[in-house]
Amino acid sequence: MTDRDTKAPAFPPAEPDPPISSSPRRWTVLAVAAGGLFLAGIDLTVLHVAVPAVSRDLRPGPTEVLWIVDVYSLALAALLVTCGTLGDRIGRRRMVLGGFAAFGLASAVCAFAASTGQLIAARAALGVSAAMIMASTVAIIRVTFADARERALAIGIWTSAHSVGATLGPLIGGLVSERWGWGAVFLVNVPVVAVLLAVGARVIPESRNPVPRRWDLIGVLLSVAGLAAVVYALKEFGEHTEVTTAFLVTALGGTALLYVFVRRQRRLDEPLLDFSLFAERRFSTATLCVIGCFGGYVALLFFLTQWLQQAGGYSPLRAGLALMPLAAANAVGAVTAPRVAARWGNRRALTGALLLFALAYAVIAAGGDPAHYPVTLLPALLAAGYGAGIVMTLGADTIMGAARPERSGEAAAIQETSFELGAGLGVAVFGTVVALVYRDAVPSVPGLDPGERAAVGESFTAAESILTGLPPATADAVRDAARYAYDQGFTVVSAIAAAWLAATATLAAVLLRPRKVSGADRLRARE
C-alpha cells in the first residue's frame, strides 16, 4: 500500500460488509445512481419553460438564449469521456460524490445569477458537475450487480431515469417558476443533491480500473476547444445570417482542432476516446441513431414549450403539463423496447421506431395547432415519445454491449456523450434555423420607429419587450407578427427534423443488416 492510499479520503469509506453484490444495499446504490441521472436529465430541460421569464429579467440576445439552454449539454458531452477515464483511475465513487457536491453548488450559483454571462458560466459548471456524476454511475452499477439479469434491469432503470427526467423537466420548471420565479428551478436541486450525497457516501462501493489508462490532457483541451468553436460558429451564422470573418475563423479553427483530436487519438496507445470502436458498423450506426434521436427529442421539448407559450399563449405550467403524454409514452417505449426487439429484431425495431418519430414530427409540421391540442398534437406526442424511448434504449444497449467490463466507465461515457452531444447540437442547429426563419418571415408592422422594427425582427422576446410602450392596436399587430414568425420557424424545424429522422431510419435499415458469412469465414470459425 502506498502513502497516497493511506491518506484520508475526501468522503468516508463505504462499508465493506456484507458484499455489495449480495446485499439489499445494492438497490440503494441503484437508487442513488438513478437519482443522479434523473437530476441531470431534469436540468437538461427544466429551464425550457422559464426561458421567457429569464429573457425578461436578464435581457439576453437570441444567441445568448441558446447558450443558456445548451451550454449545459455541450459541457456534458465534451467532458463525459475524460470524467469516465478519470473515474476509472482515481475511483468512481470519489468521482460521483465529488460531482454531487459540485452539482449542488453550481445549482445555487445558477439560481442567483444576476447577468446573462453569470448564468451561462454557472450552467457550464453545472454541466461539468453532471459529467462527473454520469460518467461513472453505470460502472458502479456493473460492480454492484453481479447477477446478469439484475444488472440488465438496473441498467434499464438507470437509462430510463435520464430520459424521464428530461421529459419531466418542463413540468417541474413550470410548477416552480410560475410560483417562485425562474431561479427556483435550480434551487430545488440543492436539498435533493444533499440527500443523494449523504446516502451515496454510505452505500456506494469504491471501484477502479485495475490497469487505468493514461489521461490525455492535450486531447481534452483539443476536443473541448474544437466543439466550442464549431458551435459558436453555428450560432454566429444564425445571429448575423451571413458569412462573417468571425464565422469563418471559428468554424475552420474548430474543425481543425477536432481533426487534430481524432488524429491524435488514433495514434496514441492509450487514447482518451478509442475510435477503433467506431470501426464496428453496428456500434457506429447505433451511436448515430442515438445522437439523431435524442437531438430531435430534446429539440422537440425545447421548441415545443416555446411555441406553446409564444404562439399558443400557454402559461409555463400549462406548457409543462402539455408535454406529460410525451413523458409517459417515452417511459413505455423504454420499458417495452426489449420485447419489441425480441419480436421484430433489433434492426426492424430501431428502424420502425425512428420512422414513427419522424411521422410524429411530420404531423406537427403539417397541422400542429396549440388551440386544438387533443386532436393535432396529442397523438403526435404519444408517437414521438414511444418511438424515441425504443431508440434510446436499444441504441444504448448496443453501445454498451461492445464494451469490456474493465472499460465500463469509458464505454458509459461514450454512450452518454452521444445523448448529450445530440441534445446540444439539436438545440444549436434547430435554434439557428428558427432564428433565420423568424427574421425572414416576420411581417412588417406599420407605425414603428427603426429601433422598434429592429426589435420585432430580432426575436419573439425582443418584440414582446417593446409592447408596453406601443398603442394597443400596434401592440396587438406586433404580437401577432411575432407569433406568426415563430410559428413559421417551428414548422420549418419540425419538417427538417422529420426528414433527418427518416434518413437516419434508412441508414439503420441498411447498415444494421447482418453480415453475410462467407465460406472462408466458416472455415476460420471451425479452426
PEMORA-V264024 format. One line per field, one symbol per residue. phi: phi as a letter, one per 20 degrees, with the letter a starting at -180 (. if undefined). psi: psi as a letter, one per 30 degrees, with the letter a starting at -180 (. if undefined). burial: I if it has 24 or more other ideal C-beta (glycine too) atoms within 12 Angstrom, else O. A space follows every 50 residues. Layout:
phi: ???
psi: ???
burial: ???
//
This chain:
phi: .efffeffffcffffecfgffddgffffgffffffffffffgffcfegfe ggffffedlffgfffffgfdfffffgffdfffffffffeeofffffffff fffffffffgfdfdbffffffffffffffffffffdffffffffdeffff fffffffgffgfffffffgfffffffffecnffffeffffffffffffff fedffebbffcfefeefffffffffffffffgfffffffdlbeeffffff ffffffffffgfgfffeffcffceffffffgfffffffffffffffffff gffffffffeedmffgffffffefgffffffffffeggffffednfffff ffffffffffffffffbfbgfcgfeedgffffffffffffffffffffff feefgfdffffffffffffffffffffffffffgfffgffefffdfndeg fffffffeaffffffeffedfgffffffffffffffffffffffffffff fffffffffeeeffffeefffffffff
psi: kleefflklfkkklkfklkefgkffefeeeeeeeeeeeeeeefefffeff eeeeeeefhlleeeeeeeeffeeeeeeffeeeeeeeefefkeeeeeeeee eeeeeeeeeeegkfleeeeeeeeeeeeeeeeeeeffeeeeeeeejekeee eeeeeeeeefeeeeeeefeeeeeeeeefeflffffeffeeeeeeeeeeee fefkkkllkfiklkkjeeeeeeeeeeeeeeeeeeeeeeefhljleeeeee eeeeeeeeeeeeeeeffkeilejjffeffjeeeeeeeeeeeeeeeeeeee eefeeeeeeeffglleeeeeeffeeeeeeeeeeeefeeeeeeefleeeee eeeeeeeeeeeeeeeegkjffhefefeeeeeeeeeeeeeeeeeeeeeeef ffkkefgeeeeeeeefeeeeeeeeeeeeeeeeeeeeeeeffklkklgkle eeeeeefeleeeeefgefglleeeeeeeeeeeeeeeeeeeeeeeeeeeee eeeeeeeeeefgkkkkkleeeeeeee.
burial: OOOOOOOOOOIOOIOOOOOIIOOOIIOIIIIIIIIIIIIIIIIIIIIIII IIIIIOOIIIIIIIIIIIIIIIIIIIIIIIIIIIIIIIIIIIIIIIIIII IIIIIIIIIIIOIOOIOOIIOIIIIIIIIIIIIIIIIIIIIIIIIOOOOO IOOIIIIIIIIIIIIIIIIIIIIIIIIIOOOIIIIIIIIIOIIOOIIOII IOIIIIIIIOOOIOIIOOIIOIIIIIIIIIIIIIIIIIIOOOOOOOIOOI IOIIOOIIOOIIOIIOOOOOIIIIOOIOOOOIIIIIIIIIIIIIIIIIII IIIIIIIIIIIIOIIIIOIIIIIIIIIIIIIIIIIIIIOIIOOOOIIOII IIIIIIIIIIIIIIIOOIOIOOIOOOIIIIIIIIIIIIIIIIIIIIIIII OIIOIOIIIIIIIIIIIIIIIIIIIIIIIIIIIIIIIIIOIIIOIOOIOO OIIOIIIIIIIIIIIIIOOIOOOIIOIIIIIIIIIIIIIIIIIIIIIIOI IIOIIOIIIOIIOOOOOOOOOOOOOOO
//
